Amino acid sequence: MKLTKTAAALATCGLLGVGNAHAFLLNWALDVDGAGGNAAVEVLELVDLVGTSFIKNSFNGPIAPGTTFSFEEAGLFGVSTADGGAIAGGSDLPGTLRAEFVGTGSGTIGSNISFNAYADSLRLFSGATEIATFDMVTGSGDLQGTSLLPNGQVSITFRATNIAAGYFFRDISLADDLFDNVADGLFFGFATVNASARANGFSSAPVSALYSSEFGGATGLNDQLGNLWIGNNGQFRIDVPEPASLALLGLGLAGLGFSRRKVS
Protein backbone atom coordinates (compact mmCIF):
# COMPACT_ATOMS: atom_id res chain seq x y z
CA MET A 1 0.00 0.00 0.00
CA LYS A 2 1.34 3.44 -0.92
CA LEU A 3 0.60 6.63 0.93
CA THR A 4 -1.15 9.45 -0.91
CA LYS A 5 -0.99 13.21 -1.12
CA THR A 6 -3.54 15.83 -2.23
CA ALA A 7 -1.62 19.02 -2.77
CA ALA A 8 -4.35 21.64 -2.98
CA ALA A 9 -7.51 20.40 -1.30
CA LEU A 10 -8.92 17.63 0.84
CA ALA A 11 -10.21 14.90 -1.47
CA THR A 12 -13.35 12.90 -0.98
CA CYS A 13 -12.51 9.32 -0.05
CA GLY A 14 -14.37 6.43 -1.61
CA LEU A 15 -15.32 3.72 0.88
CA LEU A 16 -15.30 -0.02 0.45
CA GLY A 17 -18.67 -1.23 1.66
CA VAL A 18 -19.32 -4.15 4.01
CA GLY A 19 -22.75 -5.69 3.65
CA ASN A 20 -25.53 -4.16 1.60
CA ALA A 21 -27.18 -0.91 2.73
CA HIS A 22 -25.04 1.45 4.76
CA ALA A 23 -24.90 5.06 5.86
CA PHE A 24 -22.09 7.38 6.82
CA LEU A 25 -21.93 8.11 10.51
CA LEU A 26 -22.24 11.88 10.99
CA ASN A 27 -21.65 13.92 14.14
CA TRP A 28 -19.69 11.16 15.83
CA ALA A 29 -17.08 11.72 18.54
CA LEU A 30 -13.34 11.16 18.87
CA ASP A 31 -11.53 11.38 22.20
CA VAL A 32 -7.89 11.42 21.11
CA ASP A 33 -6.41 10.83 24.56
CA GLY A 34 -9.22 8.73 26.04
CA ALA A 35 -9.54 9.61 29.71
CA GLY A 36 -6.43 11.79 29.52
CA GLY A 37 -8.18 15.03 30.33
CA ASN A 38 -8.95 16.66 26.96
CA ALA A 39 -12.59 16.73 25.91
CA ALA A 40 -13.83 14.60 23.03
CA VAL A 41 -14.31 16.38 19.68
CA GLU A 42 -17.50 16.10 17.65
CA VAL A 43 -16.59 15.07 14.11
CA LEU A 44 -19.09 16.21 11.49
CA GLU A 45 -17.91 13.56 9.04
CA LEU A 46 -14.17 13.40 8.31
CA VAL A 47 -10.91 13.17 10.24
CA ASP A 48 -7.74 14.26 8.44
CA LEU A 49 -4.32 12.61 8.37
CA VAL A 50 -0.84 13.07 6.96
CA GLY A 51 2.15 10.74 6.74
CA THR A 52 5.03 9.12 4.87
CA SER A 53 5.56 5.62 3.51
CA PHE A 54 8.48 3.66 2.07
CA ILE A 55 7.88 1.01 -0.58
CA LYS A 56 10.35 -1.57 -1.85
CA ASN A 57 9.32 -2.82 -5.30
CA SER A 58 10.63 -5.95 -7.03
CA PHE A 59 9.94 -6.40 -10.75
CA ASN A 60 9.58 -9.67 -12.66
CA GLY A 61 10.94 -8.27 -15.90
CA PRO A 62 11.71 -4.97 -17.68
CA ILE A 63 10.00 -1.83 -16.42
CA ALA A 64 7.24 -1.68 -19.02
CA PRO A 65 3.45 -2.08 -19.27
CA GLY A 66 2.43 -5.65 -18.49
CA THR A 67 5.37 -6.39 -16.19
CA THR A 68 4.34 -7.81 -12.84
CA PHE A 69 5.92 -6.79 -9.54
CA SER A 70 5.66 -7.32 -5.80
CA PHE A 71 6.04 -4.75 -3.03
CA GLU A 72 6.71 -4.36 0.67
CA GLU A 73 5.62 -1.22 2.51
CA ALA A 74 6.01 0.48 5.85
CA GLY A 75 4.28 3.76 6.66
CA LEU A 76 3.72 6.17 9.54
CA PHE A 77 1.05 8.87 9.71
CA GLY A 78 -0.67 11.16 12.19
CA VAL A 79 -4.14 12.61 12.79
CA SER A 80 -4.44 16.18 14.09
CA THR A 81 -7.61 17.77 12.62
CA ALA A 82 -11.23 16.94 11.82
CA ASP A 83 -13.35 18.15 8.88
CA GLY A 84 -10.47 20.18 7.46
CA GLY A 85 -9.43 21.86 10.69
CA ALA A 86 -10.47 25.12 12.28
CA ILE A 87 -9.65 27.23 9.19
CA ALA A 88 -12.06 25.17 7.07
CA GLY A 89 -14.73 25.15 9.76
CA GLY A 90 -13.64 21.88 11.33
CA SER A 91 -11.75 21.17 14.54
CA ASP A 92 -8.13 21.01 15.62
CA LEU A 93 -7.81 17.89 17.74
CA PRO A 94 -6.33 18.29 21.26
CA GLY A 95 -3.49 15.86 20.65
CA THR A 96 -2.45 13.59 17.81
CA LEU A 97 -3.16 9.99 16.98
CA ARG A 98 -0.47 8.17 15.04
CA ALA A 99 -0.50 4.93 13.12
CA GLU A 100 1.89 2.31 11.78
CA PHE A 101 1.09 0.39 8.60
CA VAL A 102 2.98 -2.57 7.16
CA GLY A 103 1.89 -4.55 4.15
CA THR A 104 2.77 -6.53 1.04
CA GLY A 105 1.17 -7.04 -2.34
CA SER A 106 1.61 -7.39 -6.07
CA GLY A 107 0.60 -5.64 -9.26
CA THR A 108 0.95 -5.26 -13.00
CA ILE A 109 2.40 -2.09 -14.51
CA GLY A 110 -0.34 -0.17 -16.31
CA SER A 111 -3.09 -2.35 -14.82
CA ASN A 112 -3.77 -2.83 -11.10
CA ILE A 113 -2.42 -3.68 -7.68
CA SER A 114 -3.67 -6.01 -4.96
CA PHE A 115 -2.79 -6.46 -1.30
CA ASN A 116 -2.14 -9.69 0.52
CA ALA A 117 -5.15 -10.42 2.74
CA TYR A 118 -4.35 -10.99 6.42
CA ALA A 119 -0.67 -10.31 5.76
CA ASP A 120 -1.04 -6.53 6.22
CA SER A 121 -1.68 -4.78 9.51
CA LEU A 122 -2.42 -1.37 10.99
CA ARG A 123 -1.79 -0.20 14.56
CA LEU A 124 -3.19 3.03 16.05
CA PHE A 125 -1.54 4.84 18.96
CA SER A 126 -2.49 7.69 21.28
CA GLY A 127 0.90 8.85 22.46
CA ALA A 128 2.69 5.66 23.51
CA THR A 129 -0.58 3.79 24.13
CA GLU A 130 -1.73 1.37 21.44
CA ILE A 131 -5.49 1.86 21.12
CA ALA A 132 -6.38 -0.33 18.12
CA THR A 133 -5.02 -3.08 15.89
CA PHE A 134 -6.34 -4.24 12.52
CA ASP A 135 -5.78 -7.01 9.98
CA MET A 136 -6.34 -6.38 6.29
CA VAL A 137 -9.29 -8.26 4.82
CA THR A 138 -9.06 -7.12 1.21
CA GLY A 139 -7.42 -4.40 -0.86
CA SER A 140 -7.04 -3.52 -4.52
CA GLY A 141 -6.72 -0.62 -6.93
CA ASP A 142 -6.18 0.41 -10.53
CA LEU A 143 -3.23 2.23 -12.07
CA GLN A 144 -3.48 5.16 -14.47
CA GLY A 145 -3.24 3.97 -18.06
CA THR A 146 0.25 2.64 -18.75
CA SER A 147 1.78 4.63 -15.89
CA LEU A 148 2.71 3.45 -12.42
CA LEU A 149 0.47 5.95 -10.62
CA PRO A 150 -2.80 5.01 -8.86
CA ASN A 151 -5.99 6.50 -10.27
CA GLY A 152 -7.41 7.30 -6.84
CA GLN A 153 -9.64 4.24 -6.56
CA VAL A 154 -7.50 2.03 -4.32
CA SER A 155 -9.70 0.65 -1.52
CA ILE A 156 -8.69 -1.40 1.49
CA THR A 157 -10.71 -2.97 4.28
CA PHE A 158 -9.26 -3.81 7.69
CA ARG A 159 -10.91 -5.90 10.40
CA ALA A 160 -10.43 -4.59 13.92
CA THR A 161 -8.84 -7.23 16.13
CA ASN A 162 -8.72 -5.00 19.20
CA ILE A 163 -9.96 -1.51 20.11
CA ALA A 164 -9.50 0.11 23.50
CA ALA A 165 -12.54 1.62 25.17
CA GLY A 166 -12.90 5.37 25.47
CA TYR A 167 -11.72 6.70 22.09
CA PHE A 168 -14.36 6.29 19.33
CA PHE A 169 -18.07 7.01 19.98
CA ARG A 170 -21.26 7.19 17.90
CA ASP A 171 -22.07 10.70 19.15
CA ILE A 172 -20.83 13.44 21.44
CA SER A 173 -22.85 12.08 24.38
CA LEU A 174 -20.15 9.34 24.58
CA ALA A 175 -22.87 6.87 25.57
CA ASP A 176 -22.21 4.40 22.73
CA ASP A 177 -18.56 3.33 22.55
CA LEU A 178 -17.52 1.69 19.26
CA PHE A 179 -15.33 -0.56 21.41
CA ASP A 180 -18.56 -2.48 22.06
CA ASN A 181 -18.89 -3.33 18.35
CA VAL A 182 -15.61 -5.20 17.95
CA ALA A 183 -17.11 -8.58 18.86
CA ASP A 184 -19.81 -8.03 16.21
CA GLY A 185 -17.21 -7.32 13.53
CA LEU A 186 -15.88 -3.78 13.33
CA PHE A 187 -14.26 -2.89 10.00
CA PHE A 188 -12.05 0.05 9.08
CA GLY A 189 -11.90 0.82 5.36
CA PHE A 190 -9.13 2.81 3.70
CA ALA A 191 -9.31 4.58 0.34
CA THR A 192 -6.73 6.49 -1.68
CA VAL A 193 -6.57 9.79 -3.47
CA ASN A 194 -3.60 10.79 -5.68
CA ALA A 195 -0.15 9.44 -4.85
CA SER A 196 2.85 11.76 -4.78
CA ALA A 197 6.45 10.58 -4.66
CA ARG A 198 8.83 12.44 -2.36
CA ALA A 199 11.85 14.21 -3.86
CA ASN A 200 14.85 12.08 -4.73
CA GLY A 201 17.00 11.43 -1.68
CA PHE A 202 14.20 11.79 0.85
CA SER A 203 14.32 9.43 3.81
CA SER A 204 12.76 9.15 7.26
CA ALA A 205 14.55 7.45 10.15
CA PRO A 206 11.31 6.33 11.91
CA VAL A 207 9.87 4.87 8.70
CA SER A 208 13.20 3.20 7.92
CA ALA A 209 13.29 1.67 11.39
CA LEU A 210 9.73 0.34 11.00
CA TYR A 211 10.52 -1.15 7.58
CA SER A 212 13.71 -2.77 8.88
CA SER A 213 11.97 -4.28 11.90
CA GLU A 214 9.15 -5.72 9.80
CA PHE A 215 11.01 -6.89 6.70
CA GLY A 216 14.59 -7.27 7.86
CA GLY A 217 15.97 -5.02 5.13
CA ALA A 218 17.20 -1.48 4.71
CA THR A 219 15.47 1.41 2.96
CA GLY A 220 17.23 3.14 0.07
CA LEU A 221 17.29 6.66 -1.29
CA ASN A 222 14.31 7.46 -3.46
CA ASP A 223 14.94 6.32 -7.05
CA GLN A 224 11.16 6.44 -7.71
CA LEU A 225 11.31 2.86 -8.93
CA GLY A 226 12.70 0.10 -6.70
CA ASN A 227 12.91 2.41 -3.68
CA LEU A 228 9.96 4.77 -3.34
CA TRP A 229 9.07 7.37 -0.71
CA ILE A 230 5.47 8.63 -0.76
CA GLY A 231 3.88 11.61 1.00
CA ASN A 232 0.33 11.35 2.32
CA ASN A 233 -2.61 13.68 2.93
CA GLY A 234 -6.12 12.30 3.27
CA GLN A 235 -9.13 11.66 5.49
CA PHE A 236 -11.13 8.91 7.15
CA ARG A 237 -14.78 8.58 8.05
CA ILE A 238 -17.00 5.98 9.71
CA ASP A 239 -19.64 4.09 7.79
CA VAL A 240 -22.20 1.90 9.56
CA PRO A 241 -23.60 -0.78 7.24
CA GLU A 242 -27.09 -2.05 7.91
CA PRO A 243 -28.47 -4.28 9.26
CA ALA A 244 -25.18 -5.54 10.71
CA SER A 245 -23.54 -3.53 13.49
CA LEU A 246 -20.34 -2.77 11.57
CA ALA A 247 -18.39 0.46 11.31
CA LEU A 248 -16.35 1.21 8.21
CA LEU A 249 -13.61 3.77 8.53
CA GLY A 250 -12.17 5.41 5.39
CA LEU A 251 -8.59 6.65 5.76
CA GLY A 252 -6.65 8.53 3.15
CA LEU A 253 -3.88 5.97 2.93
CA ALA A 254 -2.61 5.27 -0.47
CA GLY A 255 -1.66 2.71 -3.03
CA LEU A 256 1.19 2.36 -5.46
CA GLY A 257 2.74 5.46 -7.03
CA PHE A 258 6.07 6.06 -8.65
CA SER A 259 7.50 7.63 -11.78
CA ARG A 260 8.06 5.55 -14.87
CA ARG A 261 11.66 5.13 -15.97
CA LYS A 262 12.38 4.79 -19.67
CA VAL A 263 14.05 1.54 -20.69
CA SER A 264 16.46 1.73 -23.58
N, C-alpha and C positions, 0 to 999 in steps of 0.2 A: 504494500500500500504506500502511496506517495502523498506527501502533504501538499496542500494547495495554497494558492495566494490570489486574492482579488485585490487589485491595486487601487481601484478608485472607489468602489462601493461595496457594501455588504450584499452578497448574492443570496438568492433564495435557494435553499437546499431542497433537493428532491428526497423523499423518504421511501424506504423499502418497506412495504406493508407486511404485516403479520395478520393472517386471518382475512376476513372479507371486509365488512364495513368497519370504518374507523373514523376518528375525529381528533384533530389536534387539540391538545390540552392547553387552554388559554388561562391566563391569570393564575399560574401555579406559583409555588414558592421554593426558593433555594436558600438554605442556610449554610453558607460557605464554611463556617467554622463550627457547625453543630452547636453544642452548648457552650461555645467558647466566649460568649459575651456579646458579639455583634448580632443585631437583629436580622431576621430573615428578610430577603428581598422578594417582592412580588414581581414575577417575570410575566410580561404581557404575552410573549410567545417564544422569543429566541434568546439564547445565551451565546455570547461571542467568544472566540478563541483564536490564539495565534501560536505558531510553533515552528519547529525545524525538524527535518527528517533526513537520514542518510540511507541511500539505497545502493546495494551492490548487485549489479546485473551481470549475468553470464549468458552469452549467446551461443546458439547451436549452429553457427554458420556465419556468413558475411553479413554485415550490417545493411540490410536491404529489406524491402517489403516482403513478407512471407516467412522471414526468419523467425524461429521460435527462440524464446529466452526464459530464464528463470530469475527470480530476484529474492533478496533478503533485505529486510528493512527494520530500522530502529528509529523511533521518533519521540520527541518530547514537546509538549505544548501546555499552555496555560489558559485559564479563563479569568477574566477580570471585569467584564461588563455584560450587561443584559440589554437586549433590544437596541443595540447600537450605542449604548452609553448615554451619559447625561446630555452631551451636545446634541444628540439625535433624538432626545426625548425619552431615552431609556435610563438605566441605572448603572452607576459605578458600584461594583460589588465591594463590600468591606473585607477584602482579603482575596487571595487567589487560589483557585484549584489548579492542580497540575496533573498531567497524565503521562504515562509511558505506554508506547505501542511497539510491539514487535510482531513481525509477520513474514510470511513467505508466499510465493505464488509463481505464476508463469503467464506467458502471453505470446502473441504473435505480432510482429511489427506491422503496423498499418491495419490491424484488425481489432483485437481485444485483449484484455487481461483478466485473470481469475485468481482468487486467493484460496489458499489451502484451508479448508474447513477444519476447525478445532485445532489447528496448528498455530493460529494467531491469537494474541491476547492483548487486553487493554487493562491497565491498572490506574485508578484515580486516587489522588492524594489531596488531603487538606493539610498543608504544612508537611510534617513528617508522618502524619497518620494516614494509613491506607483506608479509604472509605468504600471502595468498590472494586471488584474484579470481574472481568468478562472474558468469555471464549467466543471466537468468531463462529458463526453458524454458516454464513454464506457471504460471498462477495464477488463482484464482477464489474466490468466496465468496458466501454469502447474507446478506441483511439481515433484521432482525427485523421481521416483519409489515409495517406501513406506515411504520415508523420509518426513520431513517437510521443505525441502529446495527448492527454485525455480530453475527451470532448465535454466533460462536465457531468457525465451521467454515471460515474462510478458509484455504486451503492453497496454498502456492507451492513450486515446485521450481526450484532453480538448478543449472546445470552448472558445475563447477569448470573454469576455463580455465587456472589456475595455482595451485599450492600449493607453498610452500617446504618443504624437508625439515627434519625435526627438531622438529615441533610436535604432530602428531596420530598416535597409535599404536594398534594393535589391543589391546595389553595393556601392563602395567607393565614387562615385560621390555625394551620399546622395540626389539624385534627386527624388528617388522613396521610400517614407516612407511607411513601412508596416502598419502604423497607418491607412492609407487610405483603407486598405483591410478589416478592421473589419466589416464594414457594409455588405460586400459581404460574410462573413463567414470565419474568420481566425481561424485555428485550430492548437493547439500545441499538438504533440504526444510524449508520454514518453515510453521508453522501458528499461527493466532491463538487467543487467548482473548478476554476482553471488553475492548472499547475504552473509553477514558476520556478525555474532552476536558479539557485544562488550563483553569484559571480564565481568565476574560476578561482580556485584557491581557498574558498571558504571552508571552514571547519568549525566544529563545536566540540569542546572537550567532554561535556556531559553526554552528548549524543554518541560520541566516539566510545566512551566508556560503556554506555548501554549496549551498543552494537557488539563490542568486544566481549562483554559478559554473556550475551545471548548466543552469539555465533562463533565465538572463539577466534575471530579474525581482527584485522585492523582496518580502519577507514582510510581512504586515500583522498588526495586533493581532487577537487571537482573537475573531471574531464568531460562532464555532461554526457557520459556514455556508460562505461563500466562502473565508475564512481560518480554518484549523483547526489547533490545536496539540494533540498527543496524547501522553500519558504511556505508558510501556511497562514491563511486568514480565512475564517469561516464562522459558522454558527451551528448550534444544535437546538432541537426542540423536542418536546415529548408528544407522542401520538398514542392514544389509547384505543386499540382496536375493540370492536364489539362483535359478539357478546363476551368474548374472553376478557379477563382482567389482565391485560398486557399493556405495558408502556413501551413505546418506541421512541428512541431518542436519536435525533439527526444531528451529527457533528460534522463540521466542515473539515474533516480529514480528507486526504486526497488519494489519488491513484498515481499511476505511472506518468512521468513527464521528463523528457530530456531531449536535447537538441540532436537532430540527425547529423551524422558525420558522413561526408561523401567518401565513397570507396572508389579508388582508382582501378 
